[in-house]
Amino acid sequence: MGVGDEMREKLTAAFAPEALDIIDESEQHRGHSGYQEGGESHWRITISAPAFAGMTRLERHRAVHAALGPGLVGRIHALALNISA
């Protein structure tokens, strides 16, 4: 299972999102720090879920990182998040 699939599985289980878009942007970072041949190093996630209602931006980011877990987060170089309730 690829990193994107793992992220989708974990985020779906944790937040039951109404919308979830996970994009591997690694190729856009070729030649930059953290780029890995084959991709799966730079990600952009857009997620919308009622579970985020009432949370601050920081709390939402922490919740996503916690749901992904340190093992998965540690395998990627960059993670851009767009989170809404």
Sequence and secondary structure as in RCSB ss.txt:
>XXXX:A:sequence
MGVGDEMREKLTAAFAPEALDIIDESEQHRGHSGYQEGGESHWRITISAPAFAGMTRLERHRAVHAALGPGLVGR
IHALALNISA
>XXXX:A:secstr
  HHHHHHHHHHHHH  SEEEEEE GGGGTTSTT  TTS SEEEEEEE GGGTT  HHHHHHHHHHHHHHHHHTT
 SEEEEEEE 
